[in-house]
Amino acid sequence: MAKASSSVNKVLSGTLSHLPFDSALSLEKSLTYVPATTGQMPPRLEPAEARLPGHPAIRLRVSETGTLFDFLRRELCTPDLDRMSPYLGLVAKQSSAHVTPLHAQLVRGRSVVLCENPELHLLWIHERIFIKPLPPYMLSCAFWRFYLVDDASGAEPTNRAAVLAAAIGFMRTYCLLIQYESDFRLAKTAGLLPEVAEDFTRFIDFISVFATMDDSTVSGRYHFGELRLGRLNFWARIFLRRWHLHKIHWAYSTYFAQFYGPLLFAFGVLSLFLSAMQVIFAAALPSSWEVFSSVARVFSVLVLIFLLTVCALLMALFMSMALREIFHASRDFFQNRARKRKTTQGAA
């Protein structure tokens, strides 16, 4: 309990020690925060029988605060990726700013896929990137103040700390996803933003405060930006002891189809090798066509050399790409560790 309380205090001791944004900039206005007055009622939300914006089945009763935070943990927290966060440098660049704006996602040939699972937010594979839509309640000043910033709801500290860190990290990603008005229009078209986000300028005024939050205020997953789902599925076998983080192929045909290309390439190379060697042996036999036999033998040897060269180049290319990523990951890791050490020494 003490550890959870210290986590909350650590987050609130920074720029979130007060209301994270001016209440006048709140985009979702269905809730009103009523602060406590001396000798009067404690802080509360109005209307009394309010519902969670965007989720009418969730009622915002004080007696149901525990249920609400269980819901928020499912909606915002990423326990699997948080467990893998010490090793995510193997998957992506070790920078929380490694998030491509929406217009640039299209330039890269990626299509945006909406997903409500927070574990999939900013994961990409092939030509798809998964993005969780921004819930309306995250645009409510009253919601932030009553449930997350102030200790007015009476929520269990562990739940509050986890939800707050995940919420800040999630909002920070939208500062990077939506940087231009074209990004804002794309987000509206794709259904990433709720209806209350009508004006680009007001949206930027609201969300820009989260751009100043550093990594100490967010959960481990949000110390990183975009992540490759294929690599996560591979490393999940080691760090999560599961076959995958998220299942990609939902039919046997698509699952086995991924092996067709490599297998056909391997069979083709082996077939050319065997054919070339067969020609060499056949050309070595006594023959009245000595010139043709010599040409066939030389050509077959050249084919073998060409195939070996192609295979060696492909292997060298793969190794160079892997070593390059390992180099950059190691460099970022040691730079981040040195930066944290300096920050810790400065704070001391």
N, C-alpha and C positions, 0 to 999 in steps of 0.2 A: 504494500500500500504506500509506504514511504517513497519507494522508488518511483512509482507511478506519479505521485504528487510532485516529486522533483522534476520529472519529465515535463509535466504541465508547466511548472514554474520556469523551467529553462526556456520553453517556447514563449511564454508570456513575458519573460524578462526583456525580450528584444522589442522589435517594432510592433508586436502585437500586444504590448502591455496596455494599450488603449484600444478603442474601437478601430478595427482594421481599415475602415473607410468612412467617410462622412456620410451620415444617415441620409443627407439630401441626395446622395448619388445612388441610393438603393434602387435597383431596377424592379425588384419584386416587392410590392407594397401592400400585400394582403395581410401582413402581420405587423403589429405595433409593439415595441418594447416599452414597458412602463417601469421606470426605475423605482427603487424603494425610497420611501420617505421616512423621516424620523418618527418612530412611534406608530407607523402605519403598516400597510401590507408590504410583504417582501416583493422583490422584482417579479414581474409577471408578463405574459404575452396576452395580447388581445387580438381578436375576440376570444372569449373564454373557451369556446368549443371549436377552436381553430383546427384546421387540418394542415398537414404538411404540404406546402405548395408542390404541385406536380404528382402528389401521391395521396389522393383523397381518402384512401383506406386507412391512412395513418393519422390518428388524432393526437393533437399536442396537449395531452393532459399531463399534469405533474405526476399523477399516480402511474402513468405509463412511460415515464422517462427511460426506464431500463429497457423496455421493449423498443423504444425509438432508437436508442443507441445500439442495440443489437442489429436493427435494420441499417443504421448508418455504417456500422462496421462491414456489413455485407456489401453495401453500396460503394464504399470508398476505400476500404483497407485492402492491402495486397499481401497477406501473410506469406504466401509461397515465394513471391519475389523478394520480400523482405528477408526471408531466410537465405535466399541465394545472393543477396546484395553484396556480401564480401567477395563474391566470385564473378559478379556481373562484368568486371573488366575483361573477362574472357569472351564476352558476347558483344560488347559495344564499347564505344569511346567513354572514358570515365569523366563525363561532363554532363551536368544536368541541363546545360544549354544545347545539347545535341538533339534538337527538335526542329524539323523542317516545317516552315510555314505551309499552309494549305495550298496556296497557288504553286509552290515549288514541288509539292507532292504530285501534282498533275504533270509537271514538267518531267519528273522522274518516271512517269508512266504508272503511278500507283493510283488505284481507286480506293476511296474512303469507304470502309465498312463500319456501320454503326454497331456498337456492342454495349450492353449494359454491365458486363462483367468487368470490374475494375482491373483484374489481373491481365486483361487483354489490351488495356489502354496503351496506345503507342507501340504495340507489337506489330511487326510487319513480316510478310513472307511473300516472295515472288512479286506480283504486281498489286498486292493488297496491303493496306494498313488499317488496323482496327483502332477506332477512336470512340471513347465513351462520351455521350452527349452531356452537356452541362445541365445539371438538374436546376429547376427554378428556385428551389430553396437555397441554393448556394449563392443566389443573387439577392438574398434578403438580408439587410443589415440587422433587422430584429432577430432573425434566426442565429446569425453569427454571434451576436452579443449575448443572447440569453443562454444558448446551449454550448458555445465553444469558447468565447473570450472571457466572459464573466462566469463566475461559479454560481450562477443563479438557478440552474435547473436541478442541482443536487445530484448530478450524474456521478457514477462511480469513477474515481480518478483514472483508473487504467483505461476504461472505455473512452473517457474524454481525451486523454493524452493520445491514444492511438488514432481516434477520429480526427482530432485537430491536426496532427502531423500529416496524415494522409490528405486531408482537405486542403491544406496549404500547398502541398506538393502538386495535387491535382489542378488547383487553380493556377499555379505557376506555369503549368504546361500550356494553358490556354493563352498566356501572355506571349508565348513563342509561336503557337499555332496561328494566332490571329494578330498579325502585325500591320497589315495593309487593309484598306477598305475592300479590296478584291477578296482577301481572306475572309472578311466578315460576310460578304455576300455568298461566298461558297459555303461557309458554315451554316448560314440560314437556309440555303437551298438543300444542303445535305441533311438538315434536321439536327444539327449539333447544338444549336442555340434555341432556348425557349422563346415563346412569343413575346415575353416581356422585354427581351433584348431587341429593341426596335431601331435604335440609333447607334451608329458606329462610334461617334464621339463620346456619348454617355457610357457606352460599354467600355471603351478604353479608359475613361476617367475612373470607372469602378474597379477594373481589374488590374490597373497598372501598379497598384500598391503591392501586389503579390510578386511583382518582378524584383522587388528589393529584398525579398526573403532569401537568406542564405541556406545552405544545406543543413545547418544545425537545427533548423526549424521544421524539417520535413522527414518523412519516413525513409528508410534505406532504399526502397525502390526508386524514389524520386531524386536520388543522388545521380541518377542516370536518365537519359532521355529515351530516344527510340531504341528498341531492342529487337533482335532477329529471333523470330519464333522458332525457326529450324534449329538454331544453336541452343536456344533455351530447352527445347525438347531433348537434345542430346545430353546437356549437362544436368537436366533434371534426373536422369537415371543415376547419376553419381551423388548429387547433393540433396535430392528429395527422395531418392530410392523409389522412383516411379518411372513408368515407361515413357511418360511425356508430361509436359506442363499442360498442354492443351492439344487435344486430338485434332489432326489436320485432315486425315482421310477417313471418310465415313462409309466407304464402300470398298469391298475387296478389289474391284476392278481398278479404282483410282490408286489404291495402295500399291498393287503390284505393277501398275503402269509406270511408277517412278523408277523401276529397275530396268525397264525395257531399253532405254537409251544407252546406259552404261554397258548392259549385257550385249547389245547389238554391236556397239563399238569394239568391245573386247573380242567378240566372235569374228568380226570383220578383220581386225588386226591379226588374229591367230590364223585366219584363213589365208590372208595374204602371205604371212610367214611360211605356212606349209606349202602354198602354191609355188612361192619363189624357190624354196629348197627342193621341191619336186622337179622344177625346171632345171635347177643346177645339176641334180643327179642324172636327169635324163640327158642333158647336154654333154655330160662327161662321158657318156657311152660312145663306143666307136660309131662313127657315122660318116657317110659320104658327103654330108653337108657340113664341112668343117667350119666354113665362115659363119654360117647361120648358128652352128653350135656354139662358137666362141661368142658371138653377139648375144645369144640367149643367156649364156653363162654370166657374162659381164652385166647384162641388164638385170638379171635376177639378183646378183650381188648388190647392185645399186639400189634395187627395191628394198632389200633387207637393210641396207645402210640408212635409206630414207625413213623407213618405219622406225628403226631404232632411234634416229635423230628426233623424229616427231614425238615419240614417247618420252625421250629424255627432256625435250623442251617443255612438254606439258608438265612433267614432274618438277622440273626446275621452276616453272612459272607458279605452280601450286606452292612449292616450298618458299619461294620468294614472297608471295602474298601472305602466307602464314607467318613467316618470320617478321615481315613488316608489321603485321597486326600485333604480334607478340612484343615487338620493340616499342610500338606506340603505347600499348597497354601498360607495359612495364614502366615506361617513362612517365605516363600520367599517374600511375600508382605511386611512384616515389615522389613525384612533385606534389601530389595531394597530401601524402604523409608528411612531407617536409613543411607544407603550408599549415597543416593542422598542428604540427609540433610548435611552429612559430606562434600560432594563435594561442595555443595553450600556455606557452611561456610568457607571452605578452599579457594574458589575463592574470597569470600568477604574479 
